[in-house]
Amino acid sequence: MNTSSDEVVNRSGSQDVYRWSRRVLDTLSNEERQVCFWKKVEFSSQDIADYWGWPSASVDAVFAQAQDRIASARVAGAVATSRMPAGVRSAK
């Protein structure tokens, strides 16, 4: 098998993104992950609240908390990424 160095960098970059994503998801509670998923597929806070029997404000609070955790992980990831070789950084 003949693999170019670009393919190796892209693969290792993809693996790094996967690992980072997995670590971020592991920091979220089950409710935070579910709210993020429902929001990603464009359900409104009211739709989610109606389904779970929560107040809409609670859905918004859980989503905001998840966003804060993800933002913190991005900052931490940016610091870690700055220490990676340039080829891996560009693959992200």
A tleap script that builds the chain and sets N, CA, C and O, in Angstrom:
source leaprc.protein.ff14SB
mol = sequence {
  NMET ASN THR SER SER ASP GLU VAL VAL ASN
  ARG SER GLY SER GLN ASP VAL TYR ARG TRP
  SER ARG ARG VAL LEU ASP THR LEU SER ASN
  GLU GLU ARG GLN VAL CYS PHE TRP LYS LYS
  VAL GLU PHE SER SER GLN ASP ILE ALA ASP
  TYR TRP GLY TRP PRO SER ALA SER VAL ASP
  ALA VAL PHE ALA GLN ALA GLN ASP ARG ILE
  ALA SER ALA ARG VAL ALA GLY ALA VAL ALA
  THR SER ARG MET PRO ALA GLY VAL ARG SER
  ALA CLYS
}
set mol.1.N position { 0.838 -1.180 0.000 }
set mol.1.CA position { 0.000 0.000 0.000 }
set mol.1.C position { 0.879 1.238 0.000 }
set mol.1.O position { 1.805 1.359 0.802 }
set mol.2.N position { 0.584 2.136 -0.892 }
set mol.2.CA position { 1.362 3.348 -1.032 }
set mol.2.C position { 0.573 4.523 -0.452 }
set mol.2.O position { -0.395 4.977 -1.063 }
set mol.3.N position { 0.976 5.015 0.715 }
set mol.3.CA position { 0.252 6.091 1.403 }
set mol.3.C position { 1.090 7.352 1.389 }
set mol.3.O position { 2.252 7.348 1.795 }
set mol.4.N position { 0.482 8.443 0.912 }
set mol.4.CA position { 1.212 9.714 0.904 }
set mol.4.C position { 1.249 10.298 2.308 }
set mol.4.O position { 0.443 9.937 3.166 }
set mol.5.N position { 2.200 11.209 2.533 }
set mol.5.CA position { 2.303 11.837 3.850 }
set mol.5.C position { 1.073 12.681 4.153 }
set mol.5.O position { 0.693 12.809 5.317 }
set mol.6.N position { 0.433 13.268 3.123 }
set mol.6.CA position { -0.786 14.053 3.340 }
set mol.6.C position { -1.917 13.177 3.871 }
set mol.6.O position { -2.686 13.599 4.734 }
set mol.7.N position { -2.010 11.948 3.346 }
set mol.7.CA position { -3.042 11.042 3.827 }
set mol.7.C position { -2.802 10.676 5.288 }
set mol.7.O position { -3.752 10.578 6.065 }
set mol.8.N position { -1.561 10.477 5.663 }
set mol.8.CA position { -1.233 10.139 7.052 }
set mol.8.C position { -1.592 11.303 7.964 }
set mol.8.O position { -2.184 11.097 9.024 }
set mol.9.N position { -1.243 12.523 7.567 }
set mol.9.CA position { -1.568 13.705 8.372 }
set mol.9.C position { -3.076 13.848 8.499 }
set mol.9.O position { -3.583 14.109 9.590 }
set mol.10.N position { -3.803 13.679 7.389 }
set mol.10.CA position { -5.259 13.802 7.444 }
set mol.10.C position { -5.868 12.744 8.345 }
set mol.10.O position { -6.801 13.034 9.095 }
set mol.11.N position { -5.358 11.527 8.284 }
set mol.11.CA position { -5.872 10.477 9.157 }
set mol.11.C position { -5.584 10.796 10.611 }
set mol.11.O position { -6.472 10.682 11.456 }
set mol.12.N position { -4.359 11.192 10.915 }
set mol.12.CA position { -4.030 11.483 12.301 }
set mol.12.C position { -4.796 12.710 12.773 }
set mol.12.O position { -5.203 12.768 13.933 }
set mol.13.N position { -5.000 13.686 11.904 }
set mol.13.CA position { -5.806 14.845 12.261 }
set mol.13.C position { -7.231 14.446 12.558 }
set mol.13.O position { -7.819 14.935 13.523 }
set mol.14.N position { -7.802 13.561 11.746 }
set mol.14.CA position { -9.168 13.092 11.973 }
set mol.14.C position { -9.266 12.333 13.285 }
set mol.14.O position { -10.246 12.473 14.016 }
set mol.15.N position { -8.266 11.540 13.582 }
set mol.15.CA position { -8.266 10.803 14.848 }
set mol.15.C position { -8.180 11.766 16.017 }
set mol.15.O position { -8.836 11.565 17.040 }
set mol.16.N position { -7.373 12.812 15.873 }
set mol.16.CA position { -7.263 13.809 16.937 }
set mol.16.C position { -8.591 14.527 17.148 }
set mol.16.O position { -8.998 14.767 18.285 }
set mol.17.N position { -9.258 14.865 16.065 }
set mol.17.CA position { -10.562 15.526 16.168 }
set mol.17.C position { -11.549 14.590 16.846 }
set mol.17.O position { -12.318 15.013 17.708 }
set mol.18.N position { -11.531 13.324 16.460 }
set mol.18.CA position { -12.426 12.344 17.082 }
set mol.18.C position { -12.150 12.238 18.580 }
set mol.18.O position { -13.080 12.266 19.386 }
set mol.19.N position { -10.890 12.118 18.953 }
set mol.19.CA position { -10.544 11.998 20.375 }
set mol.19.C position { -10.967 13.233 21.152 }
set mol.19.O position { -11.524 13.132 22.245 }
set mol.20.N position { -10.697 14.410 20.574 }
set mol.20.CA position { -11.084 15.650 21.229 }
set mol.20.C position { -12.601 15.718 21.383 }
set mol.20.O position { -13.101 16.068 22.452 }
set mol.21.N position { -13.328 15.387 20.330 }
set mol.21.CA position { -14.789 15.411 20.376 }
set mol.21.C position { -15.320 14.455 21.432 }
set mol.21.O position { -16.249 14.779 22.171 }
set mol.22.N position { -14.722 13.284 21.491 }
set mol.22.CA position { -15.139 12.292 22.481 }
set mol.22.C position { -14.901 12.811 23.900 }
set mol.22.O position { -15.745 12.635 24.779 }
set mol.23.N position { -13.750 13.451 24.119 }
set mol.23.CA position { -13.459 14.011 25.451 }
set mol.23.C position { -14.456 15.104 25.808 }
set mol.23.O position { -14.916 15.182 26.947 }
set mol.24.N position { -14.788 15.943 24.839 }
set mol.24.CA position { -15.758 17.011 25.097 }
set mol.24.C position { -17.117 16.407 25.436 }
set mol.24.O position { -17.749 16.805 26.414 }
set mol.25.N position { -17.563 15.456 24.636 }
set mol.25.CA position { -18.857 14.824 24.908 }
set mol.25.C position { -18.877 14.152 26.276 }
set mol.25.O position { -19.904 14.150 26.955 }
set mol.26.N position { -17.758 13.590 26.675 }
set mol.26.CA position { -17.687 12.934 27.983 }
set mol.26.C position { -17.816 13.918 29.137 }
set mol.26.O position { -18.177 13.520 30.245 }
set mol.27.N position { -17.528 15.205 28.898 }
set mol.27.CA position { -17.672 16.203 29.966 }
set mol.27.C position { -19.118 16.661 30.119 }
set mol.27.O position { -19.478 17.233 31.147 }
set mol.28.N position { -19.946 16.417 29.111 }
set mol.28.CA position { -21.341 16.842 29.162 }
set mol.28.C position { -22.198 15.802 29.874 }
set mol.28.O position { -21.941 14.601 29.789 }
set mol.29.N position { -23.214 16.281 30.573 }
set mol.29.CA position { -24.174 15.365 31.181 }
set mol.29.C position { -25.031 14.750 30.078 }
set mol.29.O position { -25.037 15.229 28.944 }
set mol.30.N position { -25.742 13.704 30.414 }
set mol.30.CA position { -26.637 13.066 29.451 }
set mol.30.C position { -27.667 14.072 28.938 }
set mol.30.O position { -27.949 14.116 27.740 }
set mol.31.N position { -28.231 14.882 29.842 }
set mol.31.CA position { -29.212 15.881 29.428 }
set mol.31.C position { -28.600 16.920 28.504 }
set mol.31.O position { -29.226 17.320 27.522 }
set mol.32.N position { -27.379 17.363 28.807 }
set mol.32.CA position { -26.707 18.350 27.948 }
set mol.32.C position { -26.480 17.785 26.549 }
set mol.32.O position { -26.706 18.470 25.552 }
set mol.33.N position { -26.029 16.527 26.480 }
set mol.33.CA position { -25.815 15.898 25.158 }
set mol.33.C position { -27.118 15.809 24.385 }
set mol.33.O position { -27.159 16.092 23.188 }
set mol.34.N position { -28.188 15.412 25.074 }
set mol.34.CA position { -29.478 15.273 24.392 }
set mol.34.C position { -30.002 16.621 23.914 }
set mol.34.O position { -30.479 16.733 22.784 }
set mol.35.N position { -29.919 17.638 24.754 }
set mol.35.CA position { -30.389 18.965 24.342 }
set mol.35.C position { -29.574 19.458 23.147 }
set mol.35.O position { -30.137 20.011 22.202 }
set mol.36.N position { -28.259 19.263 23.180 }
set mol.36.CA position { -27.420 19.680 22.042 }
set mol.36.C position { -27.841 18.967 20.765 }
set mol.36.O position { -27.922 19.579 19.700 }
set mol.37.N position { -28.110 17.668 20.878 }
set mol.37.CA position { -28.543 16.909 19.694 }
set mol.37.C position { -29.862 17.462 19.174 }
set mol.37.O position { -29.988 17.742 17.981 }
set mol.38.N position { -30.837 17.623 20.045 }
set mol.38.CA position { -32.154 18.113 19.620 }
set mol.38.C position { -32.037 19.506 18.999 }
set mol.38.O position { -32.701 19.803 18.006 }
set mol.39.N position { -31.195 20.356 19.584 }
set mol.39.CA position { -30.988 21.696 19.026 }
set mol.39.C position { -30.316 21.602 17.656 }
set mol.39.O position { -30.665 22.346 16.740 }
set mol.40.N position { -29.368 20.704 17.518 }
set mol.40.CA position { -28.649 20.537 16.247 }
set mol.40.C position { -29.609 20.150 15.125 }
set mol.40.O position { -29.445 20.581 13.984 }
set mol.41.N position { -30.610 19.337 15.453 }
set mol.41.CA position { -31.587 18.934 14.430 }
set mol.41.C position { -32.788 19.885 14.402 }
set mol.41.O position { -33.853 19.559 13.879 }
set mol.42.N position { -32.575 21.077 14.986 }
set mol.42.CA position { -33.462 22.228 14.858 }
set mol.42.C position { -34.797 22.121 15.578 }
set mol.42.O position { -35.795 22.673 15.116 }
set mol.43.N position { -34.826 21.414 16.707 }
set mol.43.CA position { -35.998 21.478 17.569 }
set mol.43.C position { -35.888 22.734 18.421 }
set mol.43.O position { -34.791 23.113 18.831 }
set mol.44.N position { -36.997 23.371 18.684 }
set mol.44.CA position { -36.998 24.567 19.519 }
set mol.44.C position { -36.922 24.158 20.994 }
set mol.44.O position { -37.184 23.010 21.351 }
set mol.45.N position { -36.563 25.108 21.822 }
set mol.45.CA position { -36.549 24.861 23.266 }
set mol.45.C position { -37.932 24.442 23.741 }
set mol.45.O position { -38.066 23.576 24.606 }
set mol.46.N position { -38.957 25.061 23.172 }
set mol.46.CA position { -40.329 24.716 23.574 }
set mol.46.C position { -40.676 23.288 23.168 }
set mol.46.O position { -41.329 22.575 23.931 }
set mol.47.N position { -40.248 22.854 21.971 }
set mol.47.CA position { -40.494 21.469 21.536 }
set mol.47.C position { -39.857 20.481 22.512 }
set mol.47.O position { -40.479 19.501 22.921 }
set mol.48.N position { -38.606 20.758 22.874 }
set mol.48.CA position { -37.871 19.870 23.783 }
set mol.48.C position { -38.534 19.888 25.152 }
set mol.48.O position { -38.717 18.839 25.769 }
set mol.49.N position { -38.892 21.067 25.626 }
set mol.49.CA position { -39.543 21.208 26.933 }
set mol.49.C position { -40.873 20.454 26.967 }
set mol.49.O position { -41.183 19.776 27.947 }
set mol.50.N position { -41.642 20.573 25.912 }
set mol.50.CA position { -42.928 19.873 25.849 }
set mol.50.C position { -42.726 18.361 25.914 }
set mol.50.O position { -43.468 17.663 26.605 }
set mol.51.N position { -41.731 17.860 25.201 }
set mol.51.CA position { -41.463 16.420 25.173 }
set mol.51.C position { -41.037 15.907 26.550 }
set mol.51.O position { -41.499 14.857 26.997 }
set mol.52.N position { -40.157 16.652 27.218 }
set mol.52.CA position { -39.630 16.215 28.513 }
set mol.52.C position { -40.464 16.662 29.695 }
set mol.52.O position { -40.251 16.197 30.814 }
set mol.53.N position { -41.408 17.557 29.464 }
set mol.53.CA position { -42.206 18.068 30.568 }
set mol.53.C position { -41.448 19.061 31.433 }
set mol.53.O position { -41.713 19.183 32.629 }
set mol.54.N position { -40.509 19.765 30.827 }
set mol.54.CA position { -39.712 20.784 31.518 }
set mol.54.C position { -40.217 22.157 31.136 }
set mol.54.O position { -40.899 22.308 30.122 }
set mol.55.N position { -39.891 23.163 31.935 }
set mol.55.CA position { -40.105 24.543 31.467 }
set mol.55.C position { -39.097 24.859 30.356 }
set mol.55.O position { -37.973 24.357 30.363 }
set mol.56.N position { -39.510 25.682 29.420 }
set mol.56.CA position { -38.629 26.056 28.315 }
set mol.56.C position { -37.337 26.698 28.817 }
set mol.56.O position { -36.271 26.492 28.236 }
set mol.57.N position { -37.430 27.463 29.879 }
set mol.57.CA position { -36.244 28.123 30.445 }
set mol.57.C position { -35.221 27.098 30.938 }
set mol.57.O position { -34.018 27.349 30.880 }
set mol.58.N position { -35.683 25.962 31.417 }
set mol.58.CA position { -34.758 24.912 31.865 }
set mol.58.C position { -33.974 24.336 30.696 }
set mol.58.O position { -32.780 24.061 30.818 }
set mol.59.N position { -34.641 24.153 29.567 }
set mol.59.CA position { -33.962 23.672 28.358 }
set mol.59.C position { -32.896 24.678 27.941 }
set mol.59.O position { -31.768 24.305 27.618 }
set mol.60.N position { -33.262 25.947 27.952 }
set mol.60.CA position { -32.302 26.997 27.583 }
set mol.60.C position { -31.111 27.021 28.540 }
set mol.60.O position { -29.974 27.231 28.116 }
set mol.61.N position { -31.373 26.806 29.825 }
set mol.61.CA position { -30.287 26.807 30.819 }
set mol.61.C position { -29.348 25.624 30.606 }
set mol.61.O position { -28.129 25.779 30.687 }
set mol.62.N position { -29.900 24.452 30.335 }
set mol.62.CA position { -29.074 23.264 30.081 }
set mol.62.C position { -28.249 23.471 28.817 }
set mol.62.O position { -27.072 23.113 28.776 }
set mol.63.N position { -28.857 24.045 27.791 }
set mol.63.CA position { -28.148 24.287 26.538 }
set mol.63.C position { -27.018 25.298 26.738 }
set mol.63.O position { -25.917 25.115 26.217 }
set mol.64.N position { -27.291 26.360 27.490 }
set mol.64.CA position { -26.259 27.365 27.764 }
set mol.64.C position { -25.094 26.758 28.544 }
set mol.64.O position { -23.932 27.067 28.278 }
set mol.65.N position { -25.412 25.896 29.505 }
set mol.65.CA position { -24.358 25.231 30.280 }
set mol.65.C position { -23.502 24.348 29.370 }
set mol.65.O position { -22.277 24.330 29.491 }
set mol.66.N position { -24.147 23.621 28.464 }
set mol.66.CA position { -23.407 22.773 27.523 }
set mol.66.C position { -22.526 23.625 26.617 }
set mol.66.O position { -21.378 23.268 26.351 }
set mol.67.N position { -23.059 24.747 26.143 }
set mol.67.CA position { -22.271 25.631 25.289 }
set mol.67.C position { -21.052 26.171 26.026 }
set mol.67.O position { -19.972 26.282 25.447 }
set mol.68.N position { -21.222 26.504 27.297 }
set mol.68.CA position { -20.089 26.984 28.097 }
set mol.68.C position { -19.012 25.909 28.228 }
set mol.68.O position { -17.820 26.196 28.113 }
set mol.69.N position { -19.440 24.673 28.470 }
set mol.69.CA position { -18.462 23.576 28.591 }
set mol.69.C position { -17.729 23.343 27.272 }
set mol.69.O position { -16.519 23.116 27.253 }
set mol.70.N position { -18.468 23.402 26.186 }
set mol.70.CA position { -17.857 23.198 24.868 }
set mol.70.C position { -16.882 24.331 24.557 }
set mol.70.O position { -15.790 24.091 24.042 }
set mol.71.N position { -17.279 25.567 24.870 }
set mol.71.CA position { -16.393 26.710 24.632 }
set mol.71.C position { -15.111 26.575 25.450 }
set mol.71.O position { -14.024 26.865 24.951 }
set mol.72.N position { -15.232 26.138 26.699 }
set mol.72.CA position { -14.047 25.934 27.543 }
set mol.72.C position { -13.143 24.858 26.952 }
set mol.72.O position { -11.919 24.980 26.977 }
set mol.73.N position { -13.756 23.811 26.425 }
set mol.73.CA position { -12.980 22.731 25.809 }
set mol.73.C position { -12.290 23.221 24.547 }
set mol.73.O position { -11.175 22.795 24.245 }
set mol.74.N position { -12.944 24.114 23.804 }
set mol.74.CA position { -12.320 24.677 22.597 }
set mol.74.C position { -11.090 25.482 22.962 }
set mol.74.O position { -10.059 25.386 22.297 }
set mol.75.N position { -11.195 26.280 24.022 }
set mol.75.CA position { -10.043 27.069 24.459 }
set mol.75.C position { -8.911 26.134 24.861 }
set mol.75.O position { -7.764 26.338 24.464 }
set mol.76.N position { -9.228 25.117 25.642 }
set mol.76.CA position { -8.211 24.141 26.046 }
set mol.76.C position { -7.665 23.408 24.825 }
set mol.76.O position { -6.467 23.135 24.750 }
set mol.77.N position { -8.541 23.086 23.863 }
set mol.77.CA position { -8.116 22.415 22.639 }
set mol.77.C position { -7.232 23.293 21.786 }
set mol.77.O position { -6.311 22.799 21.137 }
set mol.78.N position { -7.496 24.591 21.776 }
set mol.78.CA position { -6.669 25.519 20.999 }
set mol.78.C position { -5.263 25.583 21.562 }
set mol.78.O position { -4.290 25.671 20.812 }
set mol.79.N position { -5.156 25.540 22.879 }
set mol.79.CA position { -3.833 25.536 23.504 }
set mol.79.C position { -3.104 24.252 23.138 }
set mol.79.O position { -1.928 24.284 22.776 }
set mol.80.N position { -3.800 23.117 23.229 }
set mol.80.CA position { -3.177 21.839 22.882 }
set mol.80.C position { -2.825 21.791 21.400 }
set mol.80.O position { -1.767 21.285 21.026 }
set mol.81.N position { -3.718 22.323 20.550 }
set mol.81.CA position { -3.485 22.308 19.111 }
set mol.81.C position { -2.271 23.145 18.744 }
set mol.81.O position { -1.543 22.801 17.813 }
set mol.82.N position { -2.044 24.237 19.459 }
set mol.82.CA position { -0.911 25.091 19.129 }
set mol.82.C position { 0.420 24.369 19.344 }
set mol.82.O position { 1.451 24.798 18.827 }
set mol.83.N position { 0.396 23.279 20.102 }
set mol.83.CA position { 1.608 22.494 20.332 }
set mol.83.C position { 1.753 21.334 19.341 }
set mol.83.O position { 2.754 20.618 19.369 }
set mol.84.N position { 0.762 21.147 18.468 }
set mol.84.CA position { 0.813 20.063 17.493 }
set mol.84.C position { 1.645 20.470 16.286 }
set mol.84.O position { 1.820 21.662 16.033 }
set mol.85.N position { 2.157 19.503 15.542 }
set mol.85.CA position { 2.849 19.820 14.294 }
set mol.85.C position { 1.892 20.547 13.335 }
set mol.85.O position { 0.686 20.303 13.363 }
set mol.86.N position { 2.413 21.418 12.508 }
set mol.86.CA position { 1.613 22.256 11.618 }
set mol.86.C position { 0.692 21.432 10.715 }
set mol.86.O position { -0.446 21.837 10.480 }
set mol.87.N position { 1.145 20.310 10.213 }
set mol.87.CA position { 0.336 19.478 9.319 }
set mol.87.C position { -0.908 18.942 10.000 }
set mol.87.O position { -1.955 18.824 9.363 }
set mol.88.N position { -0.818 18.617 11.269 }
set mol.88.CA position { -1.966 18.104 12.004 }
set mol.88.C position { -2.919 19.244 12.314 }
set mol.88.O position { -4.135 19.066 12.234 }
set mol.89.N position { -2.391 20.417 12.668 }
set mol.89.CA position { -3.250 21.575 12.945 }
set mol.89.C position { -4.093 21.926 11.741 }
set mol.89.O position { -5.280 22.222 11.879 }
set mol.90.N position { -3.493 21.898 10.555 }
set mol.90.CA position { -4.228 22.290 9.345 }
set mol.90.C position { -5.275 21.265 8.944 }
set mol.90.O position { -6.192 21.595 8.192 }
set mol.91.N position { -5.169 20.025 9.425 }
set mol.91.CA position { -6.133 18.999 9.082 }
set mol.91.C position { -7.444 19.207 9.838 }
set mol.91.O position { -8.467 18.630 9.469 }
set mol.92.N position { -7.423 20.010 10.870 }
set mol.92.CA position { -8.639 20.204 11.685 }
set mol.92.C position { -9.551 21.187 11.078 }
set mol.92.O position { -10.614 21.467 11.632 }
savepdb mol mol.pdb
quit
